[in-house]
Amino acid sequence: MQSTYDRELALEILAQIFEAVKKIKKRFRPINSAEEFTNSDEGMEKLDSICMQLIAIGESLKNLDKITSKKVLSKYPEIDWQKVMGMRDIISRQYFDLDAEAIFDVCQNHLDILENTIKKILKEV
């Protein structure tokens, strides 16, 4: 893949995203429903820590898109990158009105494909 961007920086960002996804998956493992996020202090701590990682992922993807002039992520349409980046904005701007169901859905249904796609990008960049 010909690159006109800082490949090392792109790889570093991708590695950080990959690690953040792994952290979320580990923290989410004991959660079986959205209510488990909201019905205890421990659940809220998990929700908080997962949201922080989701914010970091969204921000990192924005940075990656910027340094690569939008040339990398667009090659992987299996992920709706705008939604992933938008999740960061929603969490950070509407934190006190956060929808635990939406976070549960992301963790349960979208992390595996994100992890696999980031792994694929890391190999190809």
C-alpha positions in Angstrom: 0.0 0.0 0.0 1.6 3.3 -1.2 1.4 5.9 1.6 1.8 9.6 1.6 1.2 9.8 5.3 3.2 9.1 8.5 2.9 5.3 8.4 4.5 4.9 11.9 2.0 7.3 13.4 -0.9 5.5 11.7 0.3 2.2 13.0 0.6 3.6 16.5 -2.9 5.0 16.4 -4.3 1.7 15.1 -2.4 -0.3 17.8 -4.0 2.0 20.5 -7.4 1.5 19.0 -6.9 -2.3 19.0 -5.8 -2.2 22.6 -8.9 -0.1 23.6 -11.2 -2.6 21.9 -9.5 -5.4 23.9 -10.0 -3.5 27.1 -13.7 -2.9 26.4 -14.2 -6.6 25.6 -12.5 -7.6 28.8 -14.5 -5.1 30.9 -17.8 -6.0 29.2 -17.3 -9.8 29.6 -19.3 -10.1 32.9 -22.2 -7.8 31.7 -25.2 -9.7 30.5 -27.8 -6.9 30.1 -27.9 -3.1 29.9 -29.5 -3.1 33.4 -26.3 -4.5 34.8 -24.6 -1.3 33.9 -27.1 0.8 35.7 -28.2 -1.2 38.8 -24.9 -1.0 40.8 -21.9 1.1 41.4 -19.7 -1.6 39.9 -21.8 -1.6 36.8 -21.7 2.1 36.5 -17.9 2.0 36.9 -17.8 -0.5 34.0 -20.0 1.7 31.9 -17.8 4.7 32.7 -14.6 2.9 31.8 -16.1 1.4 28.6 -17.4 4.8 27.5 -13.9 6.3 28.1 -12.4 3.7 25.8 -15.2 4.4 23.2 -14.4 8.1 23.3 -10.7 7.3 22.9 -11.4 5.0 19.9 -13.6 7.7 18.2 -11.0 10.4 18.7 -8.2 8.2 17.5 -10.2 7.3 14.4 -10.7 11.0 13.7 -7.0 11.6 14.0 -6.2 8.6 11.8 -8.6 9.9 9.2 -6.9 13.3 9.3 -3.3 12.1 9.0 -4.1 9.7 6.2 -6.3 12.3 4.3 -9.2 9.9 4.6 -7.4 7.3 2.5 -7.2 4.3 4.9 -10.6 3.9 6.6 -12.5 4.3 3.3 -10.9 1.0 2.1 -12.8 -0.9 4.8 -16.5 -0.3 4.3 -17.5 -3.2 6.6 -17.4 -0.6 9.4 -19.5 2.6 9.4 -16.6 4.7 10.5 -18.7 7.9 10.8 -20.9 6.1 13.3 -17.9 5.0 15.3 -16.5 8.5 15.3 -20.0 9.9 16.0 -20.3 7.7 19.1 -17.5 9.6 20.6 -19.3 12.9 20.2 -22.6 11.5 21.6 -20.9 10.0 24.7 -18.9 13.1 25.4 -21.7 15.6 24.8 -24.6 13.8 26.2 -22.9 11.9 29.0 -25.5 12.4 31.7 -28.2 11.2 29.3 -26.2 8.2 28.2 -28.2 5.3 26.8 -26.9 2.1 28.5 -28.8 0.0 26.0 -26.9 1.6 23.1 -23.6 1.0 24.8 -24.6 -2.6 25.6 -25.5 -3.1 21.9 -22.2 -1.7 20.7 -20.3 -4.0 23.1 -22.3 -7.1 22.3 -22.8 -6.7 18.6 -20.1 -4.5 17.0 -16.7 -5.0 18.8 -15.7 -8.2 17.1 -16.0 -6.8 13.6 -14.2 -3.6 14.7 -11.4 -5.6 16.3 -11.0 -7.9 13.2 -11.1 -4.9 10.9 -8.4 -3.0 12.9 -6.3 -6.1 12.9 -6.7 -6.3 9.1 -5.8 -2.7 8.6 -2.7 -3.1 10.9 -1.5 -5.9 8.6 -2.1 -3.9 5.4 -0.8 -0.5 6.4 
